[in-house]
Amino acid sequence: MEKKGLISLIIIIFLAAGLSGGFVGYFFPRLDFGSFNVTVDGRFSEDEGWQYSSWIFTEYLITDENSLDAYNYYYIHLNDGNLYVLVDFVSDITDNTTGEWFSMWIDTDNSLTLFPTDGSWNFEIGTSQPGEELLCYVPATETINDTLYIGPDQYTTTLNATEVTIKHGFFPSIHGSTAHRIFEIKIDTNFLIGLNTTNFNIGFLGYGTLFIPIYITSQFWGAPTIFASDYYDNSGWIREETFFKCGTGPNIYDL
Protein backbone atom coordinates (compact mmCIF):
# COMPACT_ATOMS: atom_id res chain seq x y z
CA MET A 1 0.00 0.00 0.00
CA GLU A 2 2.84 2.39 0.81
CA LYS A 3 4.35 1.79 -2.64
CA LYS A 4 1.03 2.44 -4.36
CA GLY A 5 0.55 5.56 -2.28
CA LEU A 6 4.00 6.84 -3.27
CA ILE A 7 3.28 6.19 -6.95
CA SER A 8 -0.05 8.00 -6.64
CA LEU A 9 1.67 10.96 -4.98
CA ILE A 10 4.25 11.15 -7.78
CA ILE A 11 1.49 11.06 -10.40
CA ILE A 12 -0.39 13.85 -8.61
CA ILE A 13 2.78 15.98 -8.47
CA PHE A 14 3.45 15.53 -12.20
CA LEU A 15 -0.16 16.38 -13.03
CA ALA A 16 -0.06 19.47 -10.85
CA ALA A 17 3.23 20.58 -12.40
CA GLY A 18 1.84 20.03 -15.89
CA LEU A 19 -1.32 21.97 -15.17
CA SER A 20 0.53 24.85 -13.56
CA GLY A 21 3.04 24.92 -16.42
CA GLY A 22 0.22 24.93 -18.94
CA PHE A 23 -1.47 27.73 -17.03
CA VAL A 24 1.68 29.86 -17.06
CA GLY A 25 2.38 29.06 -20.71
CA TYR A 26 -1.16 29.98 -21.74
CA PHE A 27 -1.56 33.19 -19.79
CA PHE A 28 2.07 34.35 -20.01
CA PRO A 29 3.30 33.00 -23.37
CA ARG A 30 5.92 35.73 -23.81
CA LEU A 31 7.36 35.36 -20.33
CA ASP A 32 11.09 35.16 -20.83
CA PHE A 33 14.00 36.18 -18.69
CA GLY A 34 16.61 36.65 -21.40
CA SER A 35 18.34 39.91 -22.23
CA PHE A 36 19.31 41.88 -25.32
CA ASN A 37 23.09 42.23 -25.38
CA VAL A 38 24.26 42.48 -28.99
CA THR A 39 27.74 42.81 -30.43
CA VAL A 40 27.60 44.29 -33.94
CA ASP A 41 29.82 41.89 -35.88
CA GLY A 42 27.79 40.71 -38.89
CA ARG A 43 26.82 37.41 -37.27
CA PHE A 44 23.42 36.28 -36.05
CA SER A 45 23.75 34.76 -32.59
CA GLU A 46 20.75 34.04 -30.40
CA ASP A 47 23.14 34.18 -27.46
CA GLU A 48 23.19 37.95 -27.98
CA GLY A 49 19.44 38.15 -27.51
CA TRP A 50 18.11 39.14 -30.94
CA GLN A 51 15.05 37.03 -30.14
CA TYR A 52 14.18 39.60 -27.47
CA SER A 53 14.00 42.44 -30.01
CA SER A 54 11.19 44.95 -29.76
CA TRP A 55 9.91 43.99 -33.23
CA ILE A 56 10.52 41.01 -35.51
CA PHE A 57 9.32 40.92 -39.13
CA THR A 58 9.48 38.35 -41.91
CA GLU A 59 8.92 38.59 -45.64
CA TYR A 60 9.11 36.09 -48.48
CA LEU A 61 11.23 36.94 -51.50
CA ILE A 62 11.18 35.25 -54.91
CA THR A 63 14.73 35.58 -56.20
CA ASP A 64 16.90 34.94 -59.22
CA GLU A 65 18.43 31.59 -60.11
CA ASN A 66 21.62 32.29 -58.14
CA SER A 67 19.91 32.55 -54.78
CA LEU A 68 17.04 31.14 -52.77
CA ASP A 69 13.30 31.77 -52.66
CA ALA A 70 13.02 32.13 -48.91
CA TYR A 71 11.74 34.01 -45.92
CA ASN A 72 14.01 36.80 -44.73
CA TYR A 73 14.04 38.06 -41.16
CA TYR A 74 14.28 41.57 -39.75
CA TYR A 75 14.94 42.28 -36.09
CA ILE A 76 14.49 45.83 -34.79
CA HIS A 77 15.23 46.81 -31.21
CA LEU A 78 15.04 50.23 -29.57
CA ASN A 79 16.46 51.03 -26.18
CA ASP A 80 17.20 54.31 -24.40
CA GLY A 81 20.36 55.03 -26.37
CA ASN A 82 20.44 53.05 -29.59
CA LEU A 83 18.39 51.61 -32.43
CA TYR A 84 19.50 48.12 -33.47
CA VAL A 85 18.63 46.36 -36.73
CA LEU A 86 19.52 42.88 -37.94
CA VAL A 87 18.70 41.71 -41.46
CA ASP A 88 19.00 37.94 -41.76
CA PHE A 89 18.92 37.86 -45.54
CA VAL A 90 18.46 34.11 -46.02
CA SER A 91 17.73 34.54 -49.75
CA ASP A 92 21.15 36.00 -50.58
CA ILE A 93 23.54 33.04 -50.77
CA THR A 94 26.03 34.76 -53.08
CA ASP A 95 29.07 36.08 -51.23
CA ASN A 96 29.81 38.71 -53.84
CA THR A 97 30.10 42.25 -52.55
CA THR A 98 30.90 43.75 -55.96
CA GLY A 99 28.13 46.18 -56.72
CA GLU A 100 26.38 45.30 -53.47
CA TRP A 101 25.02 48.04 -51.28
CA PHE A 102 22.72 48.39 -48.33
CA SER A 103 20.55 51.39 -47.57
CA MET A 104 17.98 51.93 -44.89
CA TRP A 105 15.36 54.64 -44.55
CA ILE A 106 14.05 55.62 -41.11
CA ASP A 107 10.83 57.57 -40.91
CA THR A 108 11.40 58.70 -37.34
CA ASP A 109 8.17 60.64 -36.82
CA ASN A 110 5.72 58.33 -38.64
CA SER A 111 4.85 61.05 -41.15
CA LEU A 112 5.35 59.01 -44.34
CA THR A 113 3.69 55.88 -45.67
CA LEU A 114 4.49 55.15 -49.33
CA PHE A 115 7.46 55.55 -51.67
CA PRO A 116 6.73 54.34 -55.20
CA THR A 117 9.96 55.73 -56.71
CA ASP A 118 13.53 56.62 -55.74
CA GLY A 119 12.74 60.27 -56.33
CA SER A 120 9.93 60.27 -53.80
CA TRP A 121 12.26 58.76 -51.20
CA ASN A 122 14.90 61.38 -51.86
CA PHE A 123 12.45 64.29 -51.98
CA GLU A 124 11.72 63.99 -48.28
CA ILE A 125 15.32 63.81 -47.10
CA GLY A 126 17.38 66.72 -45.78
CA THR A 127 17.30 69.42 -43.15
CA SER A 128 14.04 70.82 -44.49
CA GLN A 129 12.33 67.52 -43.62
CA PRO A 130 13.26 66.56 -40.04
CA GLY A 131 12.12 63.05 -39.26
CA GLU A 132 13.53 61.28 -42.32
CA GLU A 133 16.95 59.63 -42.14
CA LEU A 134 18.83 57.72 -44.84
CA LEU A 135 21.78 55.36 -44.36
CA CYS A 136 23.91 53.90 -47.17
CA TYR A 137 26.55 51.22 -46.63
CA VAL A 138 28.92 49.69 -49.20
CA PRO A 139 30.00 46.18 -48.08
CA ALA A 140 32.85 45.88 -50.61
CA THR A 141 34.74 48.75 -48.97
CA GLU A 142 33.05 48.52 -45.56
CA THR A 143 32.27 52.21 -45.68
CA ILE A 144 29.24 54.31 -44.90
CA ASN A 145 28.69 56.76 -47.72
CA ASP A 146 27.57 60.35 -47.26
CA THR A 147 26.16 60.24 -50.78
CA LEU A 148 24.20 57.51 -52.51
CA TYR A 149 24.36 57.18 -56.30
CA ILE A 150 21.79 55.22 -58.30
CA GLY A 151 22.82 55.53 -61.91
CA PRO A 152 23.11 59.23 -62.75
CA ASP A 153 21.03 60.28 -59.73
CA GLN A 154 22.58 61.51 -56.49
CA TYR A 155 20.94 61.15 -53.07
CA THR A 156 22.03 62.85 -49.88
CA THR A 157 22.28 60.58 -46.86
CA THR A 158 22.01 61.81 -43.27
CA LEU A 159 23.73 59.08 -41.25
CA ASN A 160 27.48 58.38 -41.36
CA ALA A 161 30.16 56.57 -39.37
CA THR A 162 29.87 59.02 -36.47
CA GLU A 163 26.34 57.94 -35.70
CA VAL A 164 26.30 54.38 -37.05
CA THR A 165 28.08 51.08 -36.50
CA ILE A 166 27.33 48.54 -39.23
CA LYS A 167 28.83 45.17 -40.16
CA HIS A 168 28.00 42.60 -42.81
CA GLY A 169 28.66 38.88 -42.70
CA PHE A 170 28.18 35.72 -44.72
CA PHE A 171 27.23 32.90 -42.38
CA PRO A 172 24.52 30.36 -41.64
CA SER A 173 21.92 31.26 -39.02
CA ILE A 174 19.02 29.65 -37.21
CA HIS A 175 16.86 30.53 -40.22
CA GLY A 176 19.08 29.04 -42.93
CA SER A 177 21.83 26.42 -42.85
CA THR A 178 23.36 27.73 -46.10
CA ALA A 179 25.72 30.68 -45.66
CA HIS A 180 23.96 33.92 -46.58
CA ARG A 181 24.22 37.68 -46.21
CA ILE A 182 23.64 39.17 -42.75
CA PHE A 183 23.63 42.85 -41.82
CA GLU A 184 23.83 44.22 -38.25
CA ILE A 185 23.35 47.90 -37.48
CA LYS A 186 23.56 50.08 -34.37
CA ILE A 187 22.49 53.74 -34.54
CA ASP A 188 22.85 56.35 -31.80
CA THR A 189 19.30 57.65 -31.23
CA ASN A 190 20.65 61.12 -30.44
CA PHE A 191 21.15 61.53 -34.18
CA LEU A 192 17.67 60.35 -35.19
CA ILE A 193 15.96 63.74 -35.40
CA GLY A 194 12.35 63.73 -34.31
CA LEU A 195 12.37 60.07 -33.26
CA ASN A 196 8.92 59.10 -32.00
CA THR A 197 9.71 56.08 -29.85
CA THR A 198 6.09 54.94 -29.82
CA ASN A 199 5.54 55.16 -33.56
CA PHE A 200 8.22 55.08 -36.28
CA ASN A 201 8.93 53.21 -39.51
CA ILE A 202 11.88 51.53 -41.22
CA GLY A 203 12.26 50.73 -44.91
CA PHE A 204 15.02 49.38 -47.14
CA LEU A 205 15.83 51.04 -50.44
CA GLY A 206 18.33 48.37 -51.45
CA TYR A 207 20.31 45.55 -49.90
CA GLY A 208 22.16 42.42 -50.87
CA THR A 209 22.98 41.27 -54.36
CA LEU A 210 19.66 39.75 -55.39
CA PHE A 211 17.65 40.63 -58.44
CA ILE A 212 13.87 40.34 -58.43
CA PRO A 213 12.76 38.58 -61.64
CA ILE A 214 10.93 40.68 -64.20
CA TYR A 215 7.60 39.03 -63.51
CA ILE A 216 7.58 40.44 -59.99
CA THR A 217 5.85 43.82 -60.06
CA SER A 218 4.69 46.36 -57.52
CA GLN A 219 1.50 44.32 -57.21
CA PHE A 220 3.39 41.40 -55.67
CA TRP A 221 2.86 41.33 -51.92
CA GLY A 222 5.56 40.32 -49.55
CA ALA A 223 4.83 39.97 -45.88
CA PRO A 224 4.56 42.64 -44.67
CA THR A 225 5.96 44.90 -47.41
CA ILE A 226 5.44 45.35 -51.14
CA PHE A 227 8.43 44.61 -53.32
CA ALA A 228 8.92 46.79 -56.36
CA SER A 229 11.55 46.43 -59.06
CA ASP A 230 11.94 49.61 -61.09
CA TYR A 231 14.81 48.32 -63.22
CA TYR A 232 15.02 44.95 -64.95
CA ASP A 233 18.70 45.06 -65.88
CA ASN A 234 20.04 42.67 -63.24
CA SER A 235 20.90 45.63 -61.06
CA GLY A 236 20.56 43.51 -57.94
CA TRP A 237 18.51 46.16 -56.15
CA ILE A 238 15.57 45.48 -53.92
CA ARG A 239 13.10 48.31 -53.35
CA GLU A 240 10.51 48.51 -50.62
CA GLU A 241 7.38 50.56 -51.29
CA THR A 242 6.20 50.48 -47.71
CA PHE A 243 7.73 50.39 -44.26
CA PHE A 244 8.10 48.01 -41.42
CA LYS A 245 5.93 49.81 -38.89
CA CYS A 246 7.37 49.87 -35.37
CA GLY A 247 5.96 51.21 -32.15
CA THR A 248 3.04 50.99 -29.78
CA GLY A 249 1.05 54.14 -30.50
CA PRO A 250 -1.93 54.90 -32.77
CA ASN A 251 -1.72 53.84 -36.43
CA ILE A 252 0.43 50.83 -35.57
CA TYR A 253 -1.10 47.63 -36.85
CA ASP A 254 -0.16 44.00 -37.19
CA LEU A 255 0.70 42.96 -40.75
Buried (B, 14 or more C-beta within 10 A) or exposed (E): EEEEEEEEEEEEEEEEEEEEEEEEEEEEEEEEEEEBEBEBBBBBBEEBBBEBBBBBBBBBBBBBEEBBEBBBBBBBBBEEEBBBBBBBBBBBBBBBBEEBBBBBBBBBBBBBEEBBEBEEBBEBBEEEBEBBBBBBBBBEEEEBBEEBEBEEEEBEBBBBEEBBBBBBBBBBBEBBEEBBBBBBBBBBBEBBBBBBBEBBBBBBBBBBBBBBEEEBEEEBEBEBBBBBBEBEEEBBBBBBBBBBBBBEEEEBEEE
